[in-house]
Amino acid sequence: MAPEYDARWTPLEEDRQTAAPNCVSCGNRVTRQFARVFGDNRDVVHACPECSTYREMKTSDFIPEAHR
């Protein structure tokens, strides 16, 4: 007996929005955990590995003073 499922559910739908944060500088998508570690107090990512180095991200010199 086959399990019943909702045929309308499409998890990989292209126009579906996700809650994953983006880098403010380059727009690259990052994980929520990355945003918690390298983001500002509101988990906004101002730089990511695509547009910055980990050393710069660790020192948080790129985050504007108003967001620290």
BAFI-3210 file (N, C-alpha, C; in Angstrom, 3 decimals, decimal comma, padded with zeros to 6 digits):
// residues 68
n [1|2|3|4|5|6|7|8|9|10|11|12|13|14|15|16|17|18|19|20|21|22|23|24|25|26|27|28|29|30|31|32|33|34|35|36|37|38|39|40|41|42|43|44|45|46|47|48|49|50|51|52|53|54|55|56|57|58|59|60|61|62|63|64|65|66|67|68]
n.u [000,840|000,688|001,972|-000,029|000,167|000,570|000,145|000,506|002,566|005,655|008,841|011,158|010,576|011,132|010,449|010,066|010,619|013,324|014,429|017,072|019,914|021,533|024,645|025,440|027,249|027,971|025,784|025,759|024,446|024,249|024,588|022,374|023,742|026,301|025,671|025,021|027,519|029,389|027,986|026,412|024,948|022,313|022,341|022,996|024,841|027,717|029,927|031,310|032,874|033,176|033,614|035,417|038,074|038,580|039,995|039,444|036,695|036,608|037,657|035,767|035,935|034,789|032,112|029,660|029,709|027,201|025,839|027,068]
n.v [-001,171|002,117|005,155|008,024|011,267|014,805|016,030|018,610|019,793|021,244|021,147|022,132|024,325|026,991|029,787|030,088|031,637|031,710|031,681|032,101|034,057|036,794|038,086|041,433|042,931|041,513|039,952|037,211|034,081|032,933|030,684|030,380|029,878|030,826|033,529|034,055|033,726|035,363|037,633|040,859|042,282|041,828|039,648|040,244|039,880|041,407|040,892|038,141|034,897|035,070|037,744|038,742|038,177|035,566|036,530|039,290|039,172|038,054|040,042|042,002|044,585|045,580|045,939|048,399|051,016|051,612|049,218|047,421]
n.w [000,000|-000,955|000,460|001,231|-000,235|-000,647|-003,739|-004,605|-003,248|-003,687|-003,133|-004,352|-005,863|-008,088|-007,797|-005,169|-002,058|000,240|003,664|004,012|004,778|002,995|001,766|002,336|000,870|-001,570|-002,241|-002,100|-001,053|002,268|005,093|007,958|010,308|009,649|009,465|012,141|013,348|011,894|011,317|012,124|015,130|014,516|012,933|010,299|007,410|006,445|004,944|003,149|002,458|-000,308|-000,942|000,852|003,272|005,739|007,910|007,868|008,289|010,842|012,508|012,359|011,331|009,049|009,517|009,848|012,337|013,484|013,431|015,096]
ca.u [000,000|001,510|001,563|-000,691|000,929|-000,039|000,818|000,747|003,757|006,829|009,899|012,219|009,968|012,097|010,050|009,869|011,587|013,837|014,791|018,527|020,412|022,450|025,703|025,049|028,227|027,955|024,519|025,924|023,626|025,019|023,741|021,982|024,829|027,338|025,189|025,145|028,929|030,106|027,115|026,355|024,035|021,021|022,670|023,152|026,194|028,245|030,978|031,316|034,114|033,254|034,044|036,287|038,846|038,123|040,649|038,658|035,392|036,791|037,909|034,538|036,224|033,968|030,742|029,471|029,591|025,799|025,312|027,839]
ca.v [000,000|003,325|006,234|009,158|012,503|015,954|016,213|020,033|020,226|021,252|021,724|022,743|025,305|028,061|031,112|030,027|032,410|031,051|032,611|032,153|035,425|037,117|039,044|042,781|043,439|040,891|039,263|035,767|033,454|032,286|029,940|031,095|029,733|031,769|034,859|034,184|033,812|036,449|038,793|041,845|041,918|041,439|038,552|040,737|039,589|042,519|040,337|036,681|034,404|035,447|039,134|039,141|037,085|035,208|037,417|040,528|038,890|037,764|041,278|042,786|045,973|045,964|046,207|049,798|051,234|051,626|047,849|046,553]
ca.w [000,000|-001,094|001,373|000,589|-000,155|-001,310|-005,025|-004,851|-002,533|-004,548|-002,312|-005,149|-006,747|-008,347|-007,335|-003,719|-001,291|001,434|004,724|004,139|004,636|001,916|002,054|001,932|-000,093|-002,898|-002,497|-002,006|-000,014|003,337|006,015|009,177|011,273|009,229|009,838|013,598|013,732|011,249|011,097|013,192|016,223|013,933|012,014|008,937|006,953|005,667|004,093|003,138|001,849|-001,715|-001,137|001,949|003,859|007,080|008,863|007,907|008,893|012,259|013,243|012,210|010,973|007,912|009,967|010,238|013,783|013,894|013,447|016,010]
c.u [000,895|001,031|000,918|000,167|000,210|000,742|001,129|002,021|004,979|007,992|010,988|011,690|010,883|011,705|009,802|010,982|012,049|014,241|016,297|019,014|021,370|023,503|025,276|025,969|028,062|026,660|024,600|025,096|024,533|024,049|023,386|023,074|025,974|026,941|025,287|026,593|029,593|029,258|027,169|025,348|022,658|021,179|022,666|024,606|026,658|029,389|030,943|032,621|034,256|033,823|034,998|037,101|038,297|038,774|039,886|037,308|035,511|036,994|036,707|034,789|035,354|032,531|030,625|029,231|028,144|025,227|026,032|027,126]
c.v [001,247|004,410|007,375|010,405|013,589|016,239|017,683|020,531|020,115|021,916|022,436|023,759|026,529|029,408|031,163|030,786|031,606|032,106|032,696|033,580|035,568|038,092|040,411|043,301|042,851|040,148|037,758|035,217|032,747|031,559|030,794|031,017|030,682|033,188|035,079|034,409|035,072|037,689|039,772|041,395|041,503|040,316|038,986|040,541|040,717|042,091|038,823|036,205|034,757|036,849|039,620|037,937|036,771|036,091|038,733|040,294|038,660|039,040|042,202|044,263|046,475|046,294|047,670|049,927|051,150|050,217|046,939|046,350]
c.w [000,000|-000,132|000,595|000,768|-000,933|-002,588|-005,315|-004,187|-003,435|-003,806|-003,100|-006,149|-006,882|-007,765|-005,831|-003,001|-000,079|002,448|004,911|003,914|003,454|002,406|001,526|000,828|-001,488|-003,220|-002,431|-000,850|000,989|004,261|007,233|010,230|010,923|009,629|011,344|014,014|013,182|010,992|012,250|014,250|015,735|012,916|010,559|008,540|006,041|004,755|004,226|002,492|000,366|-001,917|-000,056|002,413|005,243|008,141|008,987|008,577|010,396|013,072|013,233|011,919|009,829|008,306|010,367|011,737|014,273|014,051|014,423|017,309]
res [m|a|p|e|y|d|a|r|w|t|p|l|e|e|d|r|q|t|a|a|p|n|c|v|s|c|g|n|r|v|t|r|q|f|a|r|v|f|g|d|n|r|d|v|v|h|a|c|p|e|c|s|t|y|r|e|m|k|t|s|d|f|i|p|e|a|h|r]
***
